[in-house]
């Protein structure tokens, strides 16, 4: 349906149903309602809502023209476009009044005499008294329609005809800026000037042509702009807006001019929605950043401690026995758990440095000795026959004959009258070293092994060539300090090595392994040791320690902690029948596998104490502990927690995080009491 505008003049006593019917009877898409002062039907919000809903169902757009402040307020509340008129606009004009043109009329033009007028004509005539704005439009009259021709664009024209005509009106005159925005929404974000501008041309007070003898009276049914004219007016208004952008204030709207002039078009609701969305996203981002800053940027390091128990009545039970078996358990009174033993050799390597060099043999001594035979038979001696003598330091030293020799039979010496024979035999020391060097000595006898009663030897020449060298070889003094370094390495390596023995659905139980890792540094029988020099270093070496460890594989469901919570009290009652969980608490326990590999037994050490009435740790004590623990290594933190236990601040059990060092800021250390 083509867009049409109709003007309905209401009577003061019209009911809301009568008004609705009059609006529908117009058949127009835009209806301007002219309301007299004091019309009760539209002074209430309920009546305005009813009228607006009826118009919306019929796709009719409404505009109120009234001087009644109650109707203005009700229309603004119901989001209906309203133009607030001056009270004199609705006063009936004199019957003899004549509509005069705004500019002088040519003398030759005949004047139009006044005639009786209707209430509608009186209202339109009274509007001519309103201030006029300059306009370059020229009206031309058709048979029943006055068509306003749009002016040609002038370079010096600052505003379009529509803005000029309404320049003297305030935004308040049309229901305020909120009403403009609401009306804009109902029109699909673009003004429809077909209805509103028909009457605004009259309100603008455009000057008539100088050729016209007088300005003809405009009737309500004559107020109409053609569609083409309206499109040209709208295009011109948009061009002027682009050529002359409005001044903007702090929040994007104009300053004083924007607040008082109809020149500023309503804001785009879609643009405003995007702005609100961006602002909302920014606020959500700031909120998420704040949460991350508080809780995730520097996450707190948690240390779990047990509450202090009553010192009076503390008891320790050793060798509390808990059996483990591969079959599932269903008896809640059982002192056994589901598990199996696993074992694996574990090796760790630490590095050390030899502090002092050690003298070590380098080369072997050698020479020639004489072997004397006093017997009348020959003695063949094979190579590697051992001969022994004593060095100047009084040490017994051994040598080997390096080749086969035959000691001939003894003969009588005619000069000495003694019966003997001799032969030279080459010898070398059985090991390198300076202690095998001998000076010439004819008085010290050499003993030939296996021929002690028949042969003897002397060294007329020196035995020499044995040497020593200084080497940095690890000694016990170099190795002993490294054993303590191996203990924490074993703590990390043993569970990882034992995981290779697990089956699906199993985990390594958190118990003490066998052998006890803490005893490795004191008992050399628990491990094998090997040293290996590091090439191209000054005495550096690697110490490799290997031990065969045993552990316990337990199911992940139910967990080992759940099984232990059932089995440990039952096992403790077997050891101590007077144990009562209602009055006594288990404050700590430690478990390890039995040394007997065939026993399938866990041995537990359990510490109990009467349940305290108040087991809380004050916030001041927690702050003191966090301050004392800041910046400490895990080993030092354990010692500090032991001090807290001795002072009675915490119980005997605690859990430290798996970090090398605690945070330097006490605020990042959180003490949790369990």
Order of alpha helices (4+ residues) and beta strands (2+ residues): beta-alpha-beta-alpha-beta-alpha-beta-alpha-beta-beta-alpha-alpha-alpha-alpha-alpha-alpha-beta-beta-beta-beta-beta-beta-beta-beta-beta-beta-beta-beta-beta-beta-alpha-alpha-beta-beta-beta-alpha-beta-beta-alpha-alpha-beta-beta
